[in-house]
Amino acid sequence: MKETEDCFLKVKKDYLKFLKNEKIFGKSKITQINNLKKNYIPISFWIEKKYKEKGSTLFLGLSGGQGSGKTTITGIIKIILKIFFKRNVCIASIDNFYKTFYKRNMMAKQIHPLFKTRGVPGTHDISLIKIFFNNLKKNKFKAFRIPKFNKSTDDRMDKKYWPKITRKPEIVIFEGWCVGAKSQSNSLIKKPVNILERKEDKRFIWRKFVNKKLKKEYKKIFSKIDHFIFLKVPNFNMVFKWRLLQEVKLKKRSHLNKKIMTYNQIKRFIMFYERITLQMIKDLSKSASVIMFLKKNHEIKKILFKS
């Protein structure tokens, strides 16, 4: 108990400063403090325990629907692990490993038009993700750069802007909406889950290709992860509302407003994610080591530690 209180006192200032920088103003200070004590500190202690048990670099996968707060939550966990536990933490988003706009255009022409839109398995550069994991798992660590994707221009940034990992991390958090996703049976693939699949993927070419990628390349990537943390959304309707809020946030931060999505574009955009998100709610609810149950107001209802 004393250790938890010590942690709270050491990280409180940096935690509140981080929330302010993230422009999270909708919650009272009391709520923010309660979240730190009841949710973020306990999960950080769990991560520290798992790191000590393993005795070498711990790989965590953190996933949840669009706009569920993955970036904010990983940012908070990093603050606690760095300040209180003195751990060297690396956070990498699968979003930064998207294929270039040019390559997705080629996929759209050669395989299916829906691949022009980033997001689903198949639109990430698997070779770069493999390099990322292999570099971190080497006994003799060498500094390397990881890609950076600009969502407002919908393209990968120039290599000179890629962040550099200079020291071997003790804890790696690989976050993303589809991290830990599993493939489906062919019978499920043939049943459309929304109007996008029904009208624009009538012969299920897009769906089958995505599913094949999950079954092979992505399964191999996700097998490198020690534990999964899953942010469980109340329902898929909330994904749309939260993604809308995320876009407003992106617009405030970006000077390239021409690429920011409209209401209707977001509505269509999340249809690309619906099938896998719904399947993940079923699968990760059973297989994840930690489940964070989210309420409709974005608050964490409870955390379930399963291992």
C-alpha positions in Angstrom: 0.0 0.0 0.0 2.8 2.4 0.9 4.6 1.6 -2.4 1.4 2.5 -4.3 1.1 5.8 -2.4 4.8 6.6 -3.0 4.2 6.0 -6.7 1.2 8.3 -6.7 3.1 11.1 -5.1 6.0 10.8 -7.5 4.0 10.6 -10.8 1.0 12.9 -10.0 2.6 16.1 -11.3 3.8 14.6 -14.6 0.5 12.7 -15.1 -1.6 15.9 -14.8 0.8 17.8 -17.0 0.5 15.0 -19.7 -3.3 15.2 -19.6 -3.2 18.9 -20.0 -0.8 18.6 -23.0 -3.2 15.9 -24.5 -6.0 18.5 -24.2 -8.1 16.2 -22.0 -10.3 18.8 -20.2 -13.6 17.0 -20.0 -12.8 15.3 -16.7 -12.6 16.9 -13.2 -9.3 16.8 -11.4 -10.8 14.4 -8.8 -11.8 11.9 -11.6 -8.3 12.2 -13.1 -6.7 11.5 -9.7 -9.0 8.5 -9.1 -8.1 7.1 -12.5 -4.4 7.3 -11.7 -4.9 5.6 -8.3 -7.5 2.9 -9.3 -6.4 2.1 -12.9 -3.1 3.4 -14.2 -0.9 2.7 -11.1 -2.2 -0.9 -10.7 -1.6 -1.8 -14.3 1.9 -0.3 -14.1 2.6 -2.5 -11.1 1.3 -5.5 -13.0 3.7 -4.7 -16.0 6.7 -4.3 -13.6 5.8 -7.7 -12.1 5.7 -9.3 -15.5 9.0 -7.7 -16.5 10.7 -9.0 -13.4 9.3 -12.5 -14.0 10.6 -12.6 -17.5 14.0 -11.1 -16.7 14.5 -9.7 -20.2 12.7 -7.2 -22.6 9.0 -7.5 -22.0 6.8 -7.2 -25.1 3.2 -6.0 -24.6 0.4 -5.6 -27.1 -2.2 -3.0 -26.4 -5.3 -2.9 -28.5 -8.8 -1.4 -28.6 -11.3 0.1 -31.1 -10.8 3.4 -32.9 -10.6 6.4 -30.5 -10.7 4.2 -27.4 -7.7 6.0 -25.9 -4.8 3.7 -26.7 -2.3 6.5 -27.3 -3.3 8.3 -24.0 -3.2 5.2 -21.9 0.2 4.0 -23.2 1.5 7.6 -22.6 0.4 7.5 -19.0 1.8 4.0 -18.4 5.1 5.1 -19.8 5.2 8.0 -17.4 4.7 5.7 -14.4 7.1 3.0 -15.5 9.8 5.6 -16.3 9.5 7.9 -13.3 8.7 5.4 -10.5 10.1 2.1 -11.7 13.0 3.8 -13.7 12.3 1.6 -16.7 13.4 2.3 -20.3 10.1 2.0 -22.2 9.5 2.0 -25.9 6.1 2.7 -27.3 5.4 1.9 -31.0 2.1 2.2 -32.8 1.2 -0.2 -35.6 -0.2 2.9 -37.3 3.3 4.1 -38.0 4.0 1.0 -40.0 1.3 1.6 -42.7 2.4 1.2 -46.3 3.0 4.3 -48.3 0.2 6.0 -50.2 1.8 4.9 -53.4 2.0 1.2 -52.3 -1.6 1.2 -51.2 -2.6 2.7 -54.5 -0.9 -0.2 -56.2 -2.7 -2.6 -54.0 -6.0 -0.9 -54.9 -5.3 -1.3 -58.6 -3.9 -4.9 -58.5 -6.0 -6.5 -55.7 -9.1 -4.5 -54.7 -10.0 -0.8 -54.7 -10.7 -0.8 -50.9 -7.0 -1.2 -50.2 -6.4 2.5 -51.0 -7.8 3.1 -47.5 -5.3 2.4 -44.7 -6.2 0.4 -41.6 -6.9 -3.3 -42.2 -4.2 -6.0 -42.1 -2.5 -6.0 -45.5 -2.0 -2.2 -45.4 0.9 -2.4 -43.0 4.5 -2.9 -44.1 5.1 -6.3 -42.4 8.8 -6.3 -43.3 9.3 -3.1 -41.3 7.4 -4.6 -38.3 9.6 -7.7 -38.5 12.8 -5.5 -38.5 11.4 -3.6 -35.5 10.9 -6.8 -33.4 14.1 -8.5 -34.6 16.2 -5.4 -33.7 14.8 -5.3 -30.2 15.2 -9.1 -29.7 18.9 -9.1 -30.6 21.4 -9.8 -27.8 23.7 -7.1 -29.1 21.5 -4.1 -29.5 22.2 -1.4 -32.1 20.4 1.9 -32.4 17.9 2.0 -35.2 15.0 4.2 -36.5 11.3 3.3 -36.6 8.9 4.7 -39.2 6.6 7.6 -38.7 3.3 7.9 -40.5 1.5 11.2 -41.0 -2.3 10.6 -40.9 -3.1 14.1 -42.1 -1.2 13.6 -45.3 -2.1 9.8 -45.4 1.5 8.9 -46.1 4.8 7.8 -44.5 7.1 10.6 -43.5 10.6 11.0 -44.8 13.3 8.9 -43.0 14.9 12.0 -41.5 11.8 12.4 -39.3 11.8 8.8 -38.1 12.4 8.5 -34.3 15.5 6.7 -33.2 15.7 4.0 -30.5 19.2 4.5 -29.0 19.0 2.1 -26.0 17.6 -1.4 -25.7 14.2 -1.0 -24.0 13.2 -3.0 -20.9 9.5 -2.8 -21.8 8.0 -2.5 -25.3 4.4 -1.6 -25.8 3.2 -2.3 -29.4 -0.2 -0.6 -29.7 -2.8 -0.5 -32.4 -6.4 -1.2 -33.1 -5.8 -4.7 -34.6 -2.9 -5.8 -32.4 -3.7 -9.4 -31.4 -6.5 -9.8 -34.0 -7.2 -13.3 -35.2 -8.5 -14.7 -38.5 -12.1 -15.8 -39.1 -13.6 -18.9 -40.7 -14.6 -18.7 -44.4 -18.3 -19.0 -43.5 -18.1 -15.8 -41.4 -16.1 -14.0 -44.1 -18.9 -14.6 -46.6 -21.4 -12.8 -44.4 -21.2 -9.0 -44.8 -21.2 -7.0 -41.6 -22.1 -3.6 -43.1 -23.0 -1.8 -46.3 -19.4 -1.3 -47.4 -18.8 -5.0 -47.5 -22.1 -5.8 -49.1 -21.8 -3.2 -51.9 -18.1 -2.8 -52.5 -16.8 -6.3 -51.8 -19.5 -8.4 -53.3 -17.1 -11.2 -54.2 -15.3 -11.0 -50.8 -11.9 -10.5 -52.5 -10.9 -7.7 -50.0 -12.2 -9.6 -46.9 -10.5 -12.9 -47.9 -7.1 -11.1 -48.6 -7.3 -9.4 -45.2 -8.2 -12.6 -43.4 -5.3 -14.5 -45.1 -2.9 -11.8 -43.9 -4.2 -12.2 -40.3 -3.9 -16.0 -40.6 -0.3 -15.9 -41.6 2.0 -12.8 -41.4 0.1 -11.0 -38.6 -0.2 -14.2 -36.5 3.6 -14.6 -36.7 4.1 -10.9 -35.6 1.7 -11.1 -32.7 3.3 -14.4 -31.5 6.3 -12.3 -30.5 4.2 -10.5 -27.9 4.3 -11.8 -24.3 1.0 -10.3 -23.0 -2.0 -8.5 -24.5 -3.9 -5.6 -22.9 -7.3 -5.1 -24.4 -9.5 -2.0 -24.2 -13.0 -3.3 -24.4 -15.4 -0.8 -25.9 -19.1 -0.8 -24.8 -20.3 -1.3 -28.4 -19.3 -0.5 -32.0 -21.5 2.6 -32.1 -19.1 4.2 -29.5 -16.2 3.6 -31.9 -17.8 6.0 -34.4 -18.4 8.7 -31.7 -14.9 8.4 -30.3 -13.3 8.4 -33.7 -15.2 11.6 -34.5 -13.7 13.2 -31.3 -10.3 12.0 -32.4 -10.6 13.7 -35.8 -11.6 17.0 -34.1 -8.4 16.7 -32.0 -6.3 15.9 -35.1 -7.7 19.0 -36.9 -6.8 21.3 -34.0 -3.2 20.0 -34.1 -2.7 19.9 -37.8 -2.1 22.7 -40.3 -3.0 20.5 -43.2 -6.7 20.5 -42.8 -7.4 19.4 -46.4 -6.8 15.7 -45.4 -8.9 15.7 -42.2 -12.0 13.6 -42.6 -15.6 14.8 -42.5 -18.5 13.2 -40.6 -19.6 11.1 -43.5 -16.1 10.1 -44.4 -15.5 8.9 -40.8 -18.8 6.9 -40.9 -17.5 5.1 -44.0 -14.0 4.8 -42.7 -14.9 2.9 -39.5 -16.8 0.3 -41.7 -13.3 -0.9 -42.8 -12.6 -1.7 -39.1 -16.0 -3.1 -38.0 -15.5 -6.8 -38.8 -12.2 -7.2 -37.1 -13.2 -5.0 -34.1 -16.3 -7.1 -33.4 -14.3 -10.3 -33.7 -11.6 -8.9 -31.4 -14.2 -8.1 -28.7 -15.1 -11.9 -28.8 -11.5 -13.2 -29.0 -9.5 -10.8 -26.8 -12.1 -10.9 -24.1 -11.0 -14.5 -23.6 -7.3 -14.4 -24.5 -6.0 -11.0 -23.3 -4.0 -11.0 -20.0 -5.6 -7.7 -19.0 -9.0 -6.3 -20.0 -9.9 -2.7 -19.4 -13.6 -2.3 -19.6 -14.6 1.2 -21.0 -17.8 3.1 -20.3 -19.7 5.2 -22.8 -18.2 8.4 -21.4 -14.6 7.0 -22.1 -14.0 6.3 -18.4 -12.5 3.0 -17.3 -15.3 0.9 -15.6 -12.9 -1.7 -14.3 -9.7 -3.7 -15.0 -9.6 -7.4 -15.1 -6.2 -9.1 -14.5 -6.3 -12.6 -15.9 -2.7 -13.7 -15.4 
